[in-house]
Amino acid sequence: MLLRRLKFLVVVAVVLGLGAGMVYVFAPGLLLKADAARQAMSAHLEKKSVVAGDTTWSYYEGGEGPTIVLLHGFAVNKEVWLEMAKGLTDHFHVVIPDLPGWGDSSRIDGGDYGIDAQADRLEPFAAAIGAQRFLLVGHSMGGAIAGVYAQKHPERVASLVLMSSLGLTFKENDFAREVKAGGDPFLYHDRAGLEALLARLFIKPPQLPGRVEDALIARNEKDHAFIERTFNELKQPAQAFSLDPVIGKLPMPVLGVWCHDDKIIDVSALDTLRAGLTSSPSIGATVMNGCNHMPMLEKPVETARILTGFALAH
């Protein structure tokens, strides 16, 4: 009897191993979804959806306490926050949406997905999920959206965190010069292109299995037209510096969080932020070491700690 059970367990292990191997080879996109589900479960977050305005929003929600809403950046999705969110859901009610047009949220062909339009879409979403007053955190493109939304709806935003945020004047760097010359590093067609982008976003780029890289490439290629059109819109001065005329009107506490070695949006943007926050009752600035443009991924524990301290203080 024992021998039969051992044989059965061996067969099950072999079948599972073969199944995982088949998924890796033929359907690597499923591995991305499975890993996202694992991270969400670890962070005590549940995946949900709601129709608000012109968008069917996909979002994660979990935890109890004061509400924190996290907005992702350009050409990524809500999953970038999952590792960091593990440090928040024990003390906060955390909401992490895919911004309209990105991830699993819906997209209107030919629709406007610039900063102001996205900020306008955020209000019906906040109303739909019952978010009354919350800490709003925006990274990169999401930071510009968060800042514009906060200026339009100060009754909703109790405090604001701008993390490596688009929308502020900064010292021109290699990335800005490449964009001015017509480049778009967020478009790639092969592993070399993906790895080049990761090298620009991270101090230590993640080492991804080859077929996982292929799944990310396929996802990017599927969205090429949308990425290109939106990027061309965002690099226009009115979009790229959309927070410069807004920050002086923000009446809530504001924290700027940057990595010292950000190669996308230079840390000098913090100087613009601090100088421009003339109406804010509390101005904070944190510069992190050992990370580039993605602090929530390179320094998830430290980033969660910074957000927790700011949230508890305000």
ABEGO torsion letter per residue (X at the ends): XAAAAAAAAAAAAAAAAAAAAAAAAABAAAAAAAAAAAAAAAAGBBBBBBBBEABBBBBBBEEBEBBBBBBBBBGBBAAAAAAAAAAAAAABBBBBBBBBGBEABBBBBGBBABAAAAAAAAAAAAAAAGBABBBBBBBEAAAAAAAAAAAABAAABABBBBBGBBGBBBBBBAAAAAAAAGBBAABBABAAAAAAAAAAABABBBBBBAAAAAAAAAAAAAAAAAAAAAAAAAABAAAAAAAAAAAAABABBBBBBBBAABAABBAAAAAAAAAABAABABBBBBBBBGBBABAAAABAAAAAAAAAAAAAAX
